[in-house]
Amino acid sequence: MMNWEHLLSLKRQGDTAKRLRIEQDDTRLGFEVDYDRIIFSAPFRSLQDKTQVIPLSKTDFVHTRLTHSLEVSVVGRSLGRMVGKKLLEKYPHLEQVYGYKFNDFGAIVAAAALAHDIGNPPFGHSGEKAIGEFFKNGYGKRYKDSLTAKEYQDLIKFEGNANGFKVLSQSKPGAQGGLRLSYATLGAFMKYPKESLPHKPSDHIADKKYGFFQSERALFEDVAQELGLLKRSTTDDVSWSRHPLAYLVEAADDICYTIIDFEDGINLGLIPEEYALEYMVKLVGQTIDRNKYNALQETSDRVSYLRALAIGTLINESVDTFMKYEEEILAGTFDQSLIDKSNYQAQITDIINLSIERIYNSREVIEKEIAGYEILSTLLEARCRALDNNDTHYNQLIQQLLAPNDHSEKSLYENLIQICAEVSTMTDGKALRNYKKIKGLDVK
């Protein structure tokens, strides 16, 4: 059984002394420092030019990864605070003995939610698939026999969540430990606390994907041990139970992308407005003020009103679900997402299916995803060819263009996963600009 006093650890990578909540300065709380470090980081700023739904879209209506992440963080903060208040009522010693406040839970979930997409490549989830395909069927396939099975799996099933953990924790010259976030925040960030193999060993929600590359395996084991997470694997394969607050981070993301992607589709004209009332009223039928709704003149205002009510409904329900199953969550036996337990599951499924049909499979999205495949494959191949043969003048030029400061000696796997990380941190626009330079299409 996990316990909250360990799960709320303020420890940071490289710490030699223990950080106690009761000794914290409430005007500059450690968990709030996590939030600040993320929001001021370059990888987070790059999310302003990364795809959420419509790749490379310049339409004012459409969310980027940045606005999506900020919204998920706001929802996550509410979820964390509401759950925190109930947990302190259930476990009063957390406040009386250790000094934790309900806002601490909100700060942890808000920071983890803010960072939840920080490792995603350009061009949305198609970017992950493009990287995987490059190593499975493209030029990168040649490395298979030189890597362990788990190292190769990291590449052919490239995972934005695992890259996010790398971005947050990777040491750089002058910045040991990356952003040096608290272990509580790193734990809440980790929705899939396992390595890439075995692939989907069970139907448990924590096994759906994986959460760290082999390059960060030792670090995550240290985080897991500090937090008191439970080991799930009975073999040498690394698999841990989720940090309970990861369920709230996941719920915040699920709520936002379900409702807000739908809103984007309506504002873009991909989904007729009448569908909004038909689908979303089932979520908010008990709370909608028909007079207020009918008085709103603009489509965007009417949809925004429904969206706000729907998010509020799902937040309240997720809090109730978390507390209902809190002891199972601490025992590591709760195997679904909070939204999977929703009384509105049928309505959520209808909204997602309509979004898939009208938004995710729209011609604009498909065309831009195809372009993303070509762009990322070209960038990866250029970097890998330069890695394989840096003696040619052309490959030296590619190295200077794409990785001018990389002079470190690494293993083949470390170099390949670093190349993936570098390409992944590019914005959509920067990836396109570098592609044009390599193809000779951007010559002044």
Secondary structure as GFF3:
##gff-version 3
##sequence-region A 1 444
A	DSSP	alpha_helix	4	7	.	.	.	ID=ss1
A	DSSP	three_ten_helix	21	23	.	.	.	ID=ss2
A	DSSP	three_ten_helix	26	28	.	.	.	ID=ss3
A	DSSP	alpha_helix	30	39	.	.	.	ID=ss4
A	DSSP	alpha_helix	42	45	.	.	.	ID=ss5
A	DSSP	three_ten_helix	46	49	.	.	.	ID=ss6
A	DSSP	alpha_helix	65	90	.	.	.	ID=ss7
A	DSSP	alpha_helix	93	96	.	.	.	ID=ss8
A	DSSP	alpha_helix	102	114	.	.	.	ID=ss9
A	DSSP	alpha_helix	125	137	.	.	.	ID=ss10
A	DSSP	three_ten_helix	139	146	.	.	.	ID=ss11
A	DSSP	alpha_helix	149	156	.	.	.	ID=ss12
A	DSSP	alpha_helix	160	169	.	.	.	ID=ss13
A	DSSP	alpha_helix	183	189	.	.	.	ID=ss14
A	DSSP	three_ten_helix	205	207	.	.	.	ID=ss15
A	DSSP	three_ten_helix	214	216	.	.	.	ID=ss16
A	DSSP	alpha_helix	217	227	.	.	.	ID=ss17
A	DSSP	alpha_helix	244	267	.	.	.	ID=ss18
A	DSSP	alpha_helix	273	284	.	.	.	ID=ss19
A	DSSP	alpha_helix	290	295	.	.	.	ID=ss20
A	DSSP	alpha_helix	299	324	.	.	.	ID=ss21
A	DSSP	alpha_helix	326	331	.	.	.	ID=ss22
A	DSSP	three_ten_helix	339	341	.	.	.	ID=ss23
A	DSSP	alpha_helix	345	355	.	.	.	ID=ss24
A	DSSP	pi_helix	356	360	.	.	.	ID=ss25
A	DSSP	alpha_helix	363	388	.	.	.	ID=ss26
A	DSSP	alpha_helix	393	402	.	.	.	ID=ss27
A	DSSP	alpha_helix	412	424	.	.	.	ID=ss28
A	DSSP	alpha_helix	428	438	.	.	.	ID=ss29
###
